[in-house]
Amino acid sequence: MRSLNKLIFDLSQICNTHLQSKSLYINTYIILYIKSVFCLITTFHPEYSHQLFGDDEVVFGYKGLQIQLYYSAGNLSTLFKVKYTARVTDTFDCVEPDDVEGKVREIIPAGFCCNTDDFISLLEKEANFRPFGSLLHTYKVHNVEAGEDLTYQIHKVDVSCPGFREYHERLQTFLMWFIETASFIDVDDDHWDFFLVFEKYNKDGETLYATVGYMTVYNYYVYPDKTRPRVSQMLILPPFQGEGHGAQLLETVHRYYCTSAKVQDITAEDPSENYVKLRDFVLVKLCLTLPSFSSEKLSQGFSEEMVSEAREKLKINKKHARRVYEILRLRNTDMSDEEKAREFRLEVKKRLYGPYRKNQRELTKMQKCLRPEELASHISQMDTSLQHEELEKSYQDVLADYRRVLERLAQA
C-alpha cells in the first residue's frame, strides 16, 4: 500500500495572491485539500480558481483565508470549511468582503458536511463503498515507494446506476480546480457514458477503493445509423498523475467502442495539448497491431488501406490515422541517412503545407475583387520566405512531439 492516503486524499495547495487596498494589505490563500486519518498526508495543488474568483484569482476582505474541502477517497463524501484569521467589517472603503462560502457552494452539491464529527462518521462507511457500473479492465502499476504492484480497475457507468448521480456531482467539482475551461454536464441526457478509474487495495483485511480519475464521453448521432463518441472531460487526480492511468483509461475506452458496429469513429472535444500527446501514444500503440502499419507498408507511404483498417478496426478517423502513420514512419526511418531523412521531412511538410496552399487559392480569388492597396496588404501577409520559416518551425515542433511519443513507446 502506498504511503499516501488510501481512505482519504489530502489535497493541499495554497494559491497565494495579494490585494493592496489603501493601507490594508491582504494575503489571500485558497486551499483545496483532503486529509487522511490513516496514512501520511499527501498534498497537491489546484491549478485554477478563476471560475469562482475571477481572472485575477483574488478574494477581497480576508487575512489568512483557507478554503478547506475534504473528500473521502472512495465515495467522495465531503466536508467544507472556511477559515480566516481576520475579516474586514461589513464594508471597507465602500466595498463588501467577497462571499467566499457562497461562491464555493455554487460548485459543491448539497449534502456536504460542515461538522468534522459528522464527516468522520461517514468515513466509517467507506469500507462499504464499491465502484459503480461494470468492470472493463484491471491492471497493475508498480509503486516504487510502496515496493509493490498496486491494482487498478476501470468501470463503465451510466447515470441509471443507483447512487452514481450523487457521486458524480461530487466528483465533477474537481474539474473546476484542474481544468481551465471546465463546465458541468447535463447527466439527464442519456447520450453520456462515464468511465471511472479506481485503486483497489486492502486495509486491515478489508478491500477498499479509492477514486483515481474519470472520463465522460458523449455519443453523437451520425447519419444514417452511426454514432460518434466524443471525449468531453478527462481527469486523473494529481496524486496519481505520471503513473500511466490516463493511457490505460483512454486505451480501455477505445477498445470498448471498437466492439460496436454502430460507432463511426472516436473524437475529442477541444482537446488540450496534453490530451493530444496522450492520444498520439495510445493510437500508435494500438495501430502497431494492424498489418497495414507494418514496416513494409510504412515505407510505401500513407495509404487508403491504412485509413480503412484504422477506421474499421480501431474507430480512428483519417486525420488521426495520418498522424499515427507519420510517427511510425519516423520510428522506421534512419534519420542519420540524409536521403531517408529528407524523404520523411518532405512527407510531413507536404501535409503541413495544406493551409498555405489554401492561402494561395484565397489570394487568387482576392485578385479579382480587392482594390490594389487591399491586395498588397494581403500579399505582404503571405510572404513566401516567411511561409517557409513557419513551415520549418512547424516541422521541427511536430518532429519533437513525435520523438516524445516514440520515447514513451520504447519504455512501455
C-alpha positions in Angstrom: 0.0 0.0 0.0 1.4 3.4 -1.0 2.3 5.8 1.8 0.0 8.4 0.6 -3.6 8.2 1.6 -5.7 5.2 1.0 -9.0 6.1 2.5 -8.9 9.9 2.1 -6.7 12.0 0.0 -5.0 15.1 1.3 -5.1 17.7 -1.5 -3.4 20.8 -0.3 -2.5 23.8 -2.2 -2.2 27.4 -1.4 -2.9 29.8 -4.3 -1.3 32.9 -2.6 -2.5 36.2 -4.0 -2.2 39.7 -2.6 -4.6 42.6 -2.7 -3.5 46.1 -1.8 -6.4 48.4 -0.7 -5.1 51.7 0.6 -3.2 50.9 3.8 -4.7 47.4 4.2 -2.5 44.6 2.8 -4.4 41.4 2.4 -2.9 37.9 1.8 -5.4 35.5 0.3 -5.0 31.8 0.5 -7.2 29.3 -1.4 -6.6 25.8 -0.1 -8.1 22.7 -1.5 -7.2 19.6 0.4 -8.3 16.2 1.6 -6.7 14.8 4.7 -6.2 11.1 5.5 -6.7 9.8 9.1 -4.9 6.6 8.2 -1.8 7.4 6.2 0.8 10.1 5.6 -0.5 13.4 4.3 -0.1 14.0 0.6 -0.5 17.4 -0.9 -1.4 18.6 -4.4 -2.4 22.0 -5.7 -5.4 23.3 -7.5 -4.3 24.8 -10.8 -7.3 27.1 -11.4 -9.8 29.1 -9.3 -10.8 31.8 -11.9 -14.2 30.4 -12.5 -15.1 31.1 -8.9 -12.9 34.1 -8.0 -12.3 35.9 -11.3 -9.4 36.1 -13.7 -7.1 37.5 -11.1 -8.0 34.7 -8.7 -8.1 37.2 -5.8 -10.5 37.2 -2.8 -11.1 40.5 -1.1 -11.7 41.1 2.6 -9.8 38.3 4.4 -6.5 37.6 6.0 -5.2 34.1 6.3 -8.1 32.7 4.3 -8.3 28.9 3.9 -11.0 27.2 1.9 -11.0 23.6 3.1 -12.6 20.8 1.1 -12.2 17.2 2.5 -13.3 14.2 0.4 -13.3 10.6 1.4 -11.2 8.6 -1.1 -13.9 6.2 -2.3 -17.4 7.7 -2.1 -16.1 11.3 -2.1 -18.2 12.3 1.0 -17.4 16.0 1.5 -16.5 18.3 4.4 -16.4 22.0 3.6 -14.9 24.7 5.9 -13.9 28.3 5.5 -11.3 29.7 8.0 -9.5 33.0 8.3 -7.5 34.9 10.9 -9.2 38.3 10.2 -12.1 39.7 8.1 -12.9 43.3 7.3 -16.1 44.7 8.7 -19.3 44.7 6.6 -17.8 47.3 4.2 -14.3 48.5 3.7 -13.9 51.7 1.7 -17.5 51.1 0.4 -16.6 47.5 -0.7 -18.0 44.4 0.9 -15.9 41.4 1.5 -16.4 38.6 -1.0 -18.9 35.9 -0.2 -16.3 33.0 -0.3 -18.6 30.4 1.1 -21.4 31.3 -1.3 -19.1 31.0 -4.3 -17.8 27.6 -3.3 -21.3 26.3 -2.5 -22.1 27.0 -6.2 -20.0 24.1 -7.3 -20.3 21.6 -4.4 -23.6 19.6 -4.3 -26.0 19.6 -1.3 -25.4 17.0 1.4 -21.8 18.0 2.3 -20.8 18.2 6.0 -19.8 21.3 7.9 -19.1 19.5 11.1 -15.9 17.3 11.5 -17.7 14.8 13.7 -20.4 14.2 11.1 -17.7 13.8 8.4 -15.8 11.2 10.5 -18.9 9.2 10.9 -19.2 9.0 7.1 -15.6 7.7 6.9 -16.7 4.6 8.8 -18.9 3.7 5.9 -16.0 3.8 3.3 -15.5 0.1 3.7 -18.9 -0.5 2.2 -18.1 1.6 -0.9 -17.9 -0.3 -4.2 -17.2 1.0 -7.7 -20.2 1.8 -9.9 -21.0 0.1 -13.1 -19.4 -2.8 -15.0 -15.7 -3.7 -14.8 -14.0 -3.3 -18.2 -10.3 -3.6 -17.3 -7.9 -4.4 -14.4 -4.2 -3.5 -14.5 -1.3 -3.2 -12.1 1.2 -0.4 -11.7 4.5 -0.9 -9.7 4.9 1.7 -7.0 8.5 2.2 -6.0 7.7 3.9 -2.7 5.4 1.1 -1.6 7.6 -1.6 -3.1 4.7 -3.5 -4.6 2.3 -3.7 -7.6 -0.9 -1.7 -7.0 -4.2 -2.8 -8.5 -6.4 -0.5 -10.5 -9.8 -1.0 -12.2 -11.7 0.8 -14.9 -15.5 0.7 -14.8 -18.1 1.9 -17.4 -21.2 3.5 -15.9 -24.4 5.2 -16.9 -26.4 7.6 -14.9 -29.1 5.0 -14.1 -26.7 3.2 -11.8 -28.1 3.7 -8.2 -26.1 6.3 -6.3 -23.9 7.3 -9.2 -25.7 10.6 -9.9 -24.9 11.9 -6.5 -21.3 10.5 -6.6 -20.7 12.2 -10.0 -21.9 15.6 -8.6 -19.2 15.3 -6.0 -16.6 14.1 -8.5 -17.1 16.8 -11.0 -16.2 19.5 -8.5 -12.5 18.6 -9.1 -12.9 19.8 -12.7 -13.2 23.4 -11.6 -9.8 23.3 -9.8 -7.9 21.4 -12.5 -9.4 22.1 -16.0 -9.2 25.7 -17.2 -12.4 25.8 -19.2 -14.4 23.2 -17.1 -18.2 23.1 -17.0 -20.7 20.7 -15.5 -22.6 18.4 -17.9 -26.3 17.6 -18.0 -26.4 14.0 -16.7 -30.1 13.6 -17.6 -29.0 13.3 -21.2 -28.8 9.6 -21.8 -26.1 10.0 -24.6 -23.5 10.3 -21.9 -21.1 7.5 -21.0 -18.9 7.6 -17.9 -15.7 5.7 -17.3 -14.1 5.6 -13.8 -10.7 4.6 -12.6 -10.3 3.2 -9.0 -7.5 1.9 -7.0 -8.3 -1.4 -5.2 -6.4 -2.1 -2.0 -6.5 -3.9 1.3 -6.6 -2.3 4.7 -6.7 -4.4 7.9 -8.1 -7.3 5.9 -10.8 -5.2 4.2 -11.0 -4.4 0.5 -11.3 -0.7 -0.2 -11.4 1.5 -3.2 -10.0 5.0 -4.0 -11.1 7.3 -6.8 -8.3 7.9 -9.3 -9.9 9.7 -12.2 -12.6 9.6 -14.8 -13.7 10.4 -18.4 -17.0 11.5 -19.8 -18.0 10.7 -23.4 -20.9 12.0 -25.4 -22.4 9.8 -28.2 -23.3 12.0 -31.2 -25.6 10.8 -34.0 -24.0 10.3 -37.4 -26.4 9.9 -40.4 -27.8 7.5 -41.1 -27.3 4.8 -38.4 -23.9 5.5 -36.7 -22.7 7.2 -33.6 -19.5 9.3 -32.9 -18.4 9.0 -29.3 -16.6 12.3 -28.3 -14.5 12.6 -25.3 -15.7 15.6 -23.3 -13.8 15.6 -20.0 -10.9 13.6 -18.6 -9.2 14.0 -15.3 -6.6 11.9 -13.4 -6.3 13.3 -9.8 -2.8 14.8 -9.2 -1.5 12.1 -6.7 -2.0 9.5 -9.5 -0.6 11.5 -12.4 2.5 10.3 -14.2 1.7 6.7 -13.5 0.1 5.8 -16.8 -3.5 5.9 -15.7 -4.5 8.3 -18.5 -3.2 6.0 -21.2 -4.8 3.0 -19.6 -8.1 4.8 -19.4 -8.0 6.1 -23.0 -7.0 2.8 -24.4 -9.7 1.0 -22.5 -12.3 3.4 -23.8 -11.1 3.0 -27.4 -11.3 -0.8 -27.0 -14.8 -0.6 -25.6 -16.2 1.4 -28.5 -14.3 -0.7 -31.1 -16.6 -3.6 -30.3 -19.6 -1.7 -31.5 -20.5 -1.8 -35.2 -22.5 1.4 -34.8 -19.5 3.5 -33.9 -18.1 5.6 -36.8 -15.0 6.9 -35.0 -13.9 8.4 -31.7 -13.1 12.0 -31.3 -12.4 14.6 -28.6 -14.0 18.0 -27.8 -11.4 20.8 -27.8 -8.5 18.5 -26.9 -5.7 20.1 -24.8 -2.1 19.8 -25.8 -1.5 17.1 -23.1 -4.5 15.1 -24.3 -3.2 15.2 -27.9 0.1 13.8 -26.7 -1.7 11.1 -24.7 -3.9 10.2 -27.7 -0.8 10.0 -30.0 0.8 7.5 -27.7 -2.4 5.3 -27.3 -3.3 5.3 -31.0 0.3 4.5 -32.1 0.3 1.6 -29.6 -3.0 0.3 -31.0 -2.0 0.7 -34.6 1.2 -1.3 -34.2 -1.0 -4.4 -34.3 -2.5 -3.6 -37.7 -1.0 -5.2 -40.8 -1.4 -2.0 -42.8 1.0 -0.2 -40.5 3.8 -2.8 -40.8 7.3 -1.7 -41.5 7.0 -2.8 -45.1 3.7 -0.8 -45.7 5.0 2.3 -43.9 7.9 2.6 -46.3 5.4 2.7 -49.2 3.7 5.8 -47.9 0.3 6.7 -46.4 -2.4 4.7 -48.0 -6.2 4.2 -48.1 -5.6 0.7 -46.7 -4.3 2.4 -43.5 -7.3 4.7 -43.4 -9.7 1.9 -43.9 -8.2 -0.6 -41.4 -7.7 2.1 -38.7 -11.3 3.2 -39.1 -12.9 -0.3 -39.2 -10.9 -2.0 -36.5 -10.0 0.9 -34.1 -12.5 3.6 -35.0 -9.7 6.0 -35.8 -10.5 8.8 -38.3 -8.3 9.7 -41.3 -6.7 12.7 -39.7 -5.5 10.7 -36.7 -4.5 7.7 -38.8 -2.3 10.0 -40.8 -0.6 11.3 -37.7 -0.1 7.7 -36.5 1.5 6.9 -39.8 4.0 9.8 -39.6 5.0 8.8 -36.1 5.6 5.1 -37.1 7.3 6.2 -40.3 9.7 8.2 -38.1 10.2 5.1 -36.0 11.3 3.2 -39.0 13.4 5.9 -40.6 17.1 6.2 -40.1 17.4 9.9 -39.6 21.2 9.8 -39.9 20.7 8.8 -43.5 20.3 12.1 -45.3 18.2 10.8 -48.1 15.8 8.9 -45.9 15.6 11.9 -43.5 14.8 14.1 -46.5 12.1 11.8 -47.7 10.5 11.8 -44.3 10.7 15.6 -43.9 9.1 16.2 -47.3 6.3 13.7 -46.4 5.4 15.6 -43.3 5.9 19.1 -44.8 3.6 18.1 -47.7 0.8 17.7 -45.1 1.8 20.8 -43.2 1.8 22.9 -46.3 -2.0 22.4 -46.7 -3.0 25.7 -45.0 -0.5 27.6 -47.2 -2.0 26.2 -50.4 -5.4 27.3 -49.1 -3.9 30.8 -48.7 -2.7 30.8 -52.3 -6.2 29.9 -53.5 -7.7 32.7 -51.5 -5.1 35.1 -53.0 -6.3 34.2 -56.5 -9.8 35.0 -55.5 -8.8 38.2 -53.9 -7.1 39.4 -57.0 -10.5 39.5 -58.7 -12.3 41.6 -56.1 -9.9 43.6 -53.9 -8.5 47.1 -54.6 -4.7 47.3 -55.2 -3.9 48.6 -51.7 -6.0 45.9 -50.1 -4.4 43.2 -52.2 -0.9 44.5 -51.3 -1.7 44.2 -47.7 -2.8 40.6 -48.0 0.2 39.7 -50.2 2.6 41.0 -47.6 1.0 38.7 -45.0 1.7 35.8 -47.4 5.3 36.4 -47.9 6.9 33.3 -49.3 10.1 33.4 -47.2 8.0 33.9 -44.1 5.9 30.9 -45.0 9.0 28.7 -45.4 10.2 29.8 -42.0 6.9 29.0 -40.4 6.7 25.7 -42.2 10.1 24.7 -41.0 9.2 25.7 -37.4 6.0 23.6 -37.6 8.0 20.6 -38.9 10.5 20.9 -36.0 7.7 21.1 -33.5 6.0 18.1 -34.9 9.3 16.2 -35.0 9.8 16.9 -31.3 6.3 15.8 -30.5 6.7 12.5 -32.4 10.0 11.8 -30.8 8.5 12.1 -27.3 5.8 9.6 -28.3 8.4 7.2 -29.5 10.4 7.6 -26.4 7.4 6.7 -24.3 6.5 3.8 -26.6 10.0 2.4 -26.1 9.5 2.5 -22.3 6.1 0.9 -22.4 
